[in-house]
Amino acid sequence: MEFLGQVEGATVYVDTSRQTPIGTPAPVPPGVYNLRFAQLGSVLLPTGIVVLDVQDGAVLQNLKGITDGLELRVHPSAAPCFTYPDQAGVPQVFAAYRGALIDNQGSVPAIEVASGEFFVVAGTFSGFVGPQGGVCSQPIVNAADGAIVACVDNFGVWSQNWLSGEAGATLVYNALGPSFPEPPPALPSFLGSVVFGPDDGNLSRSPRVVYSPAVPADWSGSPPSTVQEAFDRIAAAIGPIA
């Protein structure tokens, strides 16, 4: 994977189909790999024919996402295996696209969103955020107190427990297509506030989107009544956002 450092923002296709039997995972050994905002894809559809197994101790830096049926299994035990150091303070994105799948089989979340950070998780065109069984044994993402995670769906497949978070974290749901389930997948490890954005991805409508907090006591004084007001108050509480 050393060559990935040569091209920023590339799509790199992986072929493990010659392994016997087909679908045998190809290991990514411990080490630090800077993908420079590349996405990883499979040369073969459907999901699960090409499998990368990110071993405990391996860290993928600046991974933009996965595509085209690639199955990415991760095993972090002490620290997240995905980090984004090259653009600290800038909102980051991880997307599962076109049948690709991420499965956290470790004991800690794969991505940690720190206080004051904004992180986008996207599931598009049958991309799996979590295993096909429908329940993540360990969350993909954890949001710290004061972090904001946006869930962007466009015909994605979302597993229960894909997100965990502290009481001061915020999750923003934004569905671009009609596939997102109602109610959304259960998130028993997420203790923060949930905001439902507009269903067509047009955040300029947020002043007209009603917001009803699940726990009004989470807000000081009267809770906000619209998505726009909630965003404004969250931003003010966090402080300047780069």
N, C-alpha and C positions, 0 to 999 in steps of 0.2 A: 504493500500500500504506500510505499515511499513516493511513488510518482504522483500521487494525488496532490502533493505540495506544489506541483509545477503549474497547475491550471486552476484558477479560482472560479467557482460557480459552475463547474462541469457536472455532467451526468456520467457516472462511471458504472458500466455494466459488468456484473459478476457472473461467471460461468462455473458452477460446480457440478454440472450435470454428468460429467464423466466419472464421478465418484460412485462407488458401488456400496449399497444400492442407491438408486437415484433419490435425492433428498437428504443424503448424509450430510450433516453440517460441516462446513469448512471453518476451522478455528481461526479467530483473530487473537493472537497471543498477547500476554501482558505487555504494555508499552503505551506510549502516547503518540497518537496519530492525528496530525492536523489536516483535516479534509478541505479546509479553505472554502467552506460553504458549498461543497459539492453535495449532490444527492446520489445515493447508491441504488442501482436497479438490477433486475434479473434479466438475463438474455432469454429466459423461457417463462411463459405463463403456463399454468395458473399458479396461484399462491402455493409456496412450500416446496417447489421443485428445486429452487436454489435457496440455500439456507446459510447464513453467516452466523456463527456462534461467537459472540464477543465475550471472551473469558474474563473472569474476575481479575482485576488489575489492569485491564486494557481500557484506555480512555480515548474516545473519539471526540476531537475538538472541532467545533464549527460545522457540524453535520446539519445540512439544511433539510434533509428528509430522505425517504425511501420511495421507490416507485416500481411499477411493472412486475408485481408478484414476488419481489424479494421478501423473504422472511428473515427478520433480524432478531436474534435471541440474545439477551444480555443477562449478565450474572453479577451485578455489583453487590459487594458485601459490606464495604466500609465507607464508600464515597460514591457520588454519582459517576456514571461512565460516559455521560455526554456533558461537555462544558463548552462555553462560548467566550473565550478570553479575548479574541481579536477585536471585538467591537463592544467592549464593556460599556454598559449604560445605554445601549441602543436596543430597542425591542428586537427579539429574536423569534425565529419560526422553526418549528419542526412539523413536517407534513408527511402523512402516509397517503400515497397516491396510487391509483390504478392497481388495486389488489395487493399492494405491499402490506406487510404485517409486522408490528413490533410486539414482542413478548418479553416482559421483564420476569425472569426466573430467579432473580437475586433476592437479597434480603433488605435492600434499601431502594428508594426511588432512583430511576435512571437520570432524571433531570431535577435540579434544585433551583427554584426561582426565588431569589433573595428579596428582602424587603426593599420596596421602591422600584423593583424591576417589573417590566411588562413582557409577557411571553405568550406567543400564539401557537396553539396546537391545532393543526388542520387535518381533517379526514375527508378525502375527496375521491369520488369515482371508485367506490368499493375498497378504499384504503382502510385497513384495520388498525384502530388504536386500541391495542390489547389482543389477547389470543382469540382464536375462533370459538372457544368454549363460552365466551361471553363474560367471564369474570377474571379480573387481574388478581393474581395471588399477591402481587406487590405493585403499588401504583407506578405508572410511567413517570408522572410529574408530581413534585411536592411544592406547594406554595407557602413561603414563610409569611409571618405577620406583616401586612403592608404590601404584599406582592399582588399583582393582577395577572390572571391567566385568562386569555380569550380562547374559547372553543369555537372554531369555524368549521361548519359542516356543509358539505356539498355531496350528498349521497355517500357519506362515509359509514363505517361500522364501528360503533363505540361500545367498549366493554364496561361493565360495572367496575367501580373502584379504580378507574384509570387515573384519578386525581386524588391526592390528599392535600391537606392544608390546615394552617392554624386559624384561630378564630378571627384574626384581623385580615385574612386574605380575601380576595374577591375573584369570583369566576363570572365571566361574561359569556353567555351563550349567544351565538349568532349563526342561524341556519340560512344557508343560501339556497337550499333545495328542500323539497317536501319530505325527505327521507328521515329526518331526525325524529327519534321516537318521542312520544308524549305519554307519560312523563319521561324526562330524560333518564339515562341509566343511573342507578343508585350509586351514590358516592359516600359510603359510610365513614370514610376516613377524612372527608373534607368538612371542616368545622366553620368555614367562613361564610360570607354572604354570596348570594347568587343573583345575578342580574340577567334578565332576558332581553337581548337586543332585538332589533327589527328583523323580520324573517327574510328580507331580501338583500341584506348586506349594506343597506344605505344608512350609515350611522348619522347622516344629517337629519334623519327623522327622529332622533333620540329625544328631542324636546316633547314629542307627541306620544312617546311610548310610555305607558303607565308602568310604574315600578311599585310592587308591594313586597316589602321585606318579609322574609320568613320569620325573623326575630326582630321586631321593632326596637327592642332594647339595645341592639347592637349599635344604634345610632344615638348620638347625643342630641337631646331635644327632640323635636318632631322629625320623623324619618322623611327622606326625600320621596316625592310622589311621581317623578319621571326619571327615565334613564339618564337624561342630560344632567339633572340635578344631582343624581347619584355620582356620575363621573366627576362633576365639578367638586363635590365635597370630598371624594376620595383623593383627587389630585391635590386639593388644598391640605388634606391631612398628611399626605406623604411628603409634600414639599416640592421643590422644583424637580421636574422630570426632564432629563436630557432628551 
